Amino acid sequence: MKIRSRDRSRAARAVKHAAIIAILFAVCAFAIMAQTKQPPAHPLDLNVADVKERQQVPGIGP
């Protein structure tokens, strides 16, 4: 069965759109990750740290 030229161009357009969406998603994800918290300047003992100190650690708290 032959694939029509119109169907091929639709498929190519769909692939282009998917690539553009993937690139935009990657850019947005990178921008979000760039806004992450910086680790505390000094080492933190999690066993004795209070809530405020723990929230400074990336991946803990809001």
A tleap script that builds the chain and sets N, CA, C and O, in Angstrom:
source leaprc.protein.ff14SB
mol = sequence {
  NMET LYS ILE ARG SER ARG ASP ARG SER ARG
  ALA ALA ARG ALA VAL LYS HIE ALA ALA ILE
  ILE ALA ILE LEU PHE ALA VAL CYS ALA PHE
  ALA ILE MET ALA GLN THR LYS GLN PRO PRO
  ALA HIE PRO LEU ASP LEU ASN VAL ALA ASP
  VAL LYS GLU ARG GLN GLN VAL PRO GLY ILE
  GLY CPRO
}
set mol.1.N position { 0.840 -1.168 0.000 }
set mol.1.CA position { 0.000 0.000 0.000 }
set mol.1.C position { 0.894 1.243 0.000 }
set mol.1.O position { 1.820 1.348 0.804 }
set mol.2.N position { 0.619 2.151 -0.877 }
set mol.2.CA position { 1.404 3.369 -0.973 }
set mol.2.C position { 0.893 4.409 0.013 }
set mol.2.O position { -0.305 4.524 0.274 }
set mol.3.N position { 1.845 5.158 0.549 }
set mol.3.CA position { 1.479 6.259 1.441 }
set mol.3.C position { 1.395 7.518 0.599 }
set mol.3.O position { 2.306 7.846 -0.161 }
set mol.4.N position { 0.302 8.197 0.751 }
set mol.4.CA position { 0.112 9.411 -0.036 }
set mol.4.C position { 1.048 10.515 0.427 }
set mol.4.O position { 1.502 10.527 1.571 }
set mol.5.N position { 1.324 11.428 -0.470 }
set mol.5.CA position { 2.195 12.562 -0.168 }
set mol.5.C position { 1.589 13.415 0.942 }
set mol.5.O position { 2.301 13.917 1.812 }
set mol.6.N position { 0.289 13.571 0.902 }
set mol.6.CA position { -0.405 14.376 1.914 }
set mol.6.C position { -0.260 13.737 3.295 }
set mol.6.O position { -0.065 14.442 4.285 }
set mol.7.N position { -0.355 12.408 3.367 }
set mol.7.CA position { -0.213 11.715 4.645 }
set mol.7.C position { 1.213 11.835 5.177 }
set mol.7.O position { 1.426 11.968 6.382 }
set mol.8.N position { 2.190 11.788 4.265 }
set mol.8.CA position { 3.586 11.940 4.678 }
set mol.8.C position { 3.840 13.337 5.225 }
set mol.8.O position { 4.540 13.496 6.225 }
set mol.9.N position { 3.277 14.346 4.578 }
set mol.9.CA position { 3.487 15.714 5.058 }
set mol.9.C position { 2.788 15.932 6.399 }
set mol.9.O position { 3.291 16.677 7.240 }
set mol.10.N position { 1.650 15.301 6.607 }
set mol.10.CA position { 0.973 15.386 7.906 }
set mol.10.C position { 1.819 14.741 8.989 }
set mol.10.O position { 1.950 15.276 10.090 }
set mol.11.N position { 2.387 13.593 8.671 }
set mol.11.CA position { 3.227 12.891 9.637 }
set mol.11.C position { 4.470 13.721 9.955 }
set mol.11.O position { 4.882 13.809 11.112 }
set mol.12.N position { 5.063 14.324 8.935 }
set mol.12.CA position { 6.247 15.164 9.155 }
set mol.12.C position { 5.892 16.370 10.006 }
set mol.12.O position { 6.660 16.760 10.885 }
set mol.13.N position { 4.742 16.959 9.752 }
set mol.13.CA position { 4.296 18.105 10.540 }
set mol.13.C position { 4.054 17.700 11.994 }
set mol.13.O position { 4.391 18.444 12.914 }
set mol.14.N position { 3.477 16.533 12.194 }
set mol.14.CA position { 3.224 16.048 13.552 }
set mol.14.C position { 4.536 15.825 14.296 }
set mol.14.O position { 4.638 16.140 15.482 }
set mol.15.N position { 5.531 15.291 13.616 }
set mol.15.CA position { 6.834 15.070 14.237 }
set mol.15.C position { 7.474 16.413 14.591 }
set mol.15.O position { 8.056 16.556 15.666 }
set mol.16.N position { 7.370 17.392 13.701 }
set mol.16.CA position { 7.922 18.720 13.984 }
set mol.16.C position { 7.234 19.341 15.199 }
set mol.16.O position { 7.897 19.914 16.064 }
set mol.17.N position { 5.925 19.230 15.264 }
set mol.17.CA position { 5.191 19.794 16.397 }
set mol.17.C position { 5.576 19.088 17.696 }
set mol.17.O position { 5.733 19.736 18.732 }
set mol.18.N position { 5.727 17.787 17.646 }
set mol.18.CA position { 6.125 17.035 18.843 }
set mol.18.C position { 7.522 17.455 19.290 }
set mol.18.O position { 7.778 17.569 20.489 }
set mol.19.N position { 8.421 17.685 18.346 }
set mol.19.CA position { 9.777 18.115 18.692 }
set mol.19.C position { 9.759 19.504 19.327 }
set mol.19.O position { 10.472 19.752 20.299 }
set mol.20.N position { 8.964 20.389 18.793 }
set mol.20.CA position { 8.865 21.745 19.353 }
set mol.20.C position { 8.302 21.690 20.765 }
set mol.20.O position { 8.802 22.376 21.657 }
set mol.21.N position { 7.284 20.895 20.976 }
set mol.21.CA position { 6.695 20.760 22.306 }
set mol.21.C position { 7.707 20.173 23.280 }
set mol.21.O position { 7.797 20.626 24.421 }
set mol.22.N position { 8.469 19.173 22.849 }
set mol.22.CA position { 9.480 18.570 23.717 }
set mol.22.C position { 10.557 19.588 24.093 }
set mol.22.O position { 11.004 19.625 25.239 }
set mol.23.N position { 10.970 20.409 23.137 }
set mol.23.CA position { 11.980 21.428 23.414 }
set mol.23.C position { 11.440 22.457 24.396 }
set mol.23.O position { 12.141 22.845 25.330 }
set mol.24.N position { 10.210 22.900 24.198 }
set mol.24.CA position { 9.610 23.870 25.121 }
set mol.24.C position { 9.481 23.293 26.528 }
set mol.24.O position { 9.725 23.986 27.516 }
set mol.25.N position { 9.101 22.036 26.609 }
set mol.25.CA position { 8.996 21.375 27.910 }
set mol.25.C position { 10.359 21.321 28.586 }
set mol.25.O position { 10.462 21.582 29.784 }
set mol.26.N position { 11.401 20.988 27.840 }
set mol.26.CA position { 12.750 20.918 28.400 }
set mol.26.C position { 13.213 22.286 28.891 }
set mol.26.O position { 13.836 22.389 29.948 }
set mol.27.N position { 12.914 23.332 28.131 }
set mol.27.CA position { 13.304 24.688 28.535 }
set mol.27.C position { 12.579 25.078 29.831 }
set mol.27.O position { 13.187 25.649 30.736 }
set mol.28.N position { 11.294 24.773 29.915 }
set mol.28.CA position { 10.544 25.090 31.128 }
set mol.28.C position { 11.068 24.296 32.329 }
set mol.28.O position { 11.190 24.838 33.427 }
set mol.29.N position { 11.372 23.035 32.124 }
set mol.29.CA position { 11.904 22.215 33.212 }
set mol.29.C position { 13.250 22.753 33.671 }
set mol.29.O position { 13.525 22.788 34.870 }
set mol.30.N position { 14.083 23.169 32.742 }
set mol.30.CA position { 15.387 23.735 33.098 }
set mol.30.C position { 15.214 25.024 33.886 }
set mol.30.O position { 15.939 25.260 34.852 }
set mol.31.N position { 14.270 25.856 33.487 }
set mol.31.CA position { 14.028 27.117 34.195 }
set mol.31.C position { 13.549 26.858 35.620 }
set mol.31.O position { 13.946 27.567 36.545 }
set mol.32.N position { 12.715 25.867 35.800 }
set mol.32.CA position { 12.218 25.528 37.136 }
set mol.32.C position { 13.352 24.993 37.999 }
set mol.32.O position { 13.450 25.339 39.177 }
set mol.33.N position { 14.197 24.164 37.434 }
set mol.33.CA position { 15.304 23.596 38.204 }
set mol.33.C position { 16.341 24.659 38.555 }
set mol.33.O position { 17.033 24.534 39.565 }
set mol.34.N position { 16.456 25.687 37.747 }
set mol.34.CA position { 17.415 26.755 38.024 }
set mol.34.C position { 16.986 27.574 39.232 }
set mol.34.O position { 17.807 28.270 39.829 }
set mol.35.N position { 15.727 27.501 39.594 }
set mol.35.CA position { 15.204 28.264 40.722 }
set mol.35.C position { 15.255 27.476 42.030 }
set mol.35.O position { 14.651 27.889 43.020 }
set mol.36.N position { 15.953 26.371 42.047 }
set mol.36.CA position { 15.987 25.541 43.244 }
set mol.36.C position { 16.814 26.191 44.344 }
set mol.36.O position { 17.585 27.118 44.098 }
set mol.37.N position { 16.637 25.687 45.563 }
set mol.37.CA position { 17.336 26.234 46.719 }
set mol.37.C position { 18.821 25.902 46.660 }
set mol.37.O position { 19.225 24.880 46.106 }
set mol.38.N position { 19.611 26.775 47.235 }
set mol.38.CA position { 21.042 26.539 47.383 }
set mol.38.C position { 21.276 25.858 48.730 }
set mol.38.O position { 20.597 26.180 49.705 }
set mol.39.N position { 22.212 24.937 48.799 }
set mol.39.CA position { 22.479 24.269 50.082 }
set mol.39.C position { 23.039 25.254 51.107 }
set mol.39.O position { 23.602 26.282 50.731 }
set mol.40.N position { 22.891 24.952 52.386 }
set mol.40.CA position { 23.415 25.844 53.420 }
set mol.40.C position { 24.934 26.004 53.293 }
set mol.40.O position { 25.619 25.128 52.764 }
set mol.41.N position { 25.445 27.128 53.784 }
set mol.41.CA position { 26.869 27.428 53.668 }
set mol.41.C position { 27.721 26.495 54.531 }
set mol.41.O position { 28.876 26.223 54.204 }
set mol.42.N position { 27.155 26.013 55.619 }
set mol.42.CA position { 27.912 25.130 56.505 }
set mol.42.C position { 27.183 23.797 56.623 }
set mol.42.O position { 25.971 23.733 56.412 }
set mol.43.N position { 27.923 22.715 56.964 }
set mol.43.CA position { 27.264 21.408 57.123 }
set mol.43.C position { 26.193 21.467 58.209 }
set mol.43.O position { 26.316 22.207 59.186 }
set mol.44.N position { 25.161 20.686 58.020 }
set mol.44.CA position { 24.014 20.717 58.925 }
set mol.44.C position { 23.796 19.328 59.507 }
set mol.44.O position { 23.705 18.352 58.762 }
set mol.45.N position { 23.714 19.230 60.813 }
set mol.45.CA position { 23.409 17.966 61.474 }
set mol.45.C position { 21.885 17.843 61.528 }
set mol.45.O position { 21.233 18.541 62.304 }
set mol.46.N position { 21.327 16.971 60.717 }
set mol.46.CA position { 19.870 16.833 60.636 }
set mol.46.C position { 19.258 16.292 61.931 }
set mol.46.O position { 18.061 16.456 62.167 }
set mol.47.N position { 20.071 15.652 62.765 }
set mol.47.CA position { 19.545 15.105 64.018 }
set mol.47.C position { 19.225 16.193 65.035 }
set mol.47.O position { 18.345 16.012 65.877 }
set mol.48.N position { 19.931 17.324 64.969 }
set mol.48.CA position { 19.712 18.375 65.963 }
set mol.48.C position { 19.195 19.673 65.340 }
set mol.48.O position { 18.946 20.640 66.061 }
set mol.49.N position { 19.031 19.712 64.019 }
set mol.49.CA position { 18.585 20.935 63.346 }
set mol.49.C position { 17.115 21.189 63.623 }
set mol.49.O position { 16.321 20.255 63.740 }
set mol.50.N position { 16.759 22.468 63.726 }
set mol.50.CA position { 15.344 22.799 63.890 }
set mol.50.C position { 14.687 22.893 62.507 }
set mol.50.O position { 15.350 22.725 61.484 }
set mol.51.N position { 13.395 23.160 62.489 }
set mol.51.CA position { 12.624 23.176 61.250 }
set mol.51.C position { 13.174 24.210 60.271 }
set mol.51.O position { 13.302 23.932 59.079 }
set mol.52.N position { 13.495 25.384 60.763 }
set mol.52.CA position { 13.991 26.452 59.898 }
set mol.52.C position { 15.302 26.056 59.210 }
set mol.52.O position { 15.502 26.334 58.028 }
set mol.53.N position { 16.188 25.406 59.965 }
set mol.53.CA position { 17.468 24.961 59.397 }
set mol.53.C position { 17.264 23.853 58.369 }
set mol.53.O position { 17.933 23.835 57.336 }
set mol.54.N position { 16.353 22.937 58.643 }
set mol.54.CA position { 16.092 21.828 57.710 }
set mol.54.C position { 15.504 22.325 56.393 }
set mol.54.O position { 15.771 21.743 55.342 }
set mol.55.N position { 14.713 23.387 56.434 }
set mol.55.CA position { 14.109 23.902 55.216 }
set mol.55.C position { 15.136 24.551 54.282 }
set mol.55.O position { 14.836 24.799 53.114 }
set mol.56.N position { 16.328 24.824 54.779 }
set mol.56.CA position { 17.384 25.375 53.930 }
set mol.56.C position { 17.998 24.305 53.040 }
set mol.56.O position { 18.616 24.624 52.025 }
set mol.57.N position { 17.835 23.050 53.408 }
set mol.57.CA position { 18.419 21.946 52.653 }
set mol.57.C position { 17.566 21.656 51.421 }
set mol.57.O position { 16.352 21.496 51.542 }
set mol.58.N position { 18.183 21.585 50.227 }
set mol.58.CA position { 17.405 21.269 49.021 }
set mol.58.C position { 16.699 19.926 49.156 }
set mol.58.O position { 17.297 18.948 49.604 }
set mol.59.N position { 15.445 19.880 48.775 }
set mol.59.CA position { 14.654 18.661 48.838 }
set mol.59.C position { 13.882 18.501 50.136 }
set mol.59.O position { 13.113 17.552 50.287 }
set mol.60.N position { 14.081 19.426 51.081 }
set mol.60.CA position { 13.350 19.380 52.345 }
set mol.60.C position { 12.551 20.665 52.478 }
set mol.60.O position { 13.076 21.754 52.245 }
set mol.61.N position { 11.303 20.543 52.847 }
set mol.61.CA position { 10.477 21.728 53.065 }
set mol.61.C position { 9.901 22.307 51.782 }
set mol.61.O position { 9.999 21.703 50.713 }
set mol.62.N position { 9.295 23.493 51.902 }
set mol.62.CA position { 8.613 24.088 50.738 }
set mol.62.C position { 9.540 24.597 49.676 }
set mol.62.O position { 9.086 25.116 48.656 }
savepdb mol mol.pdb
quit
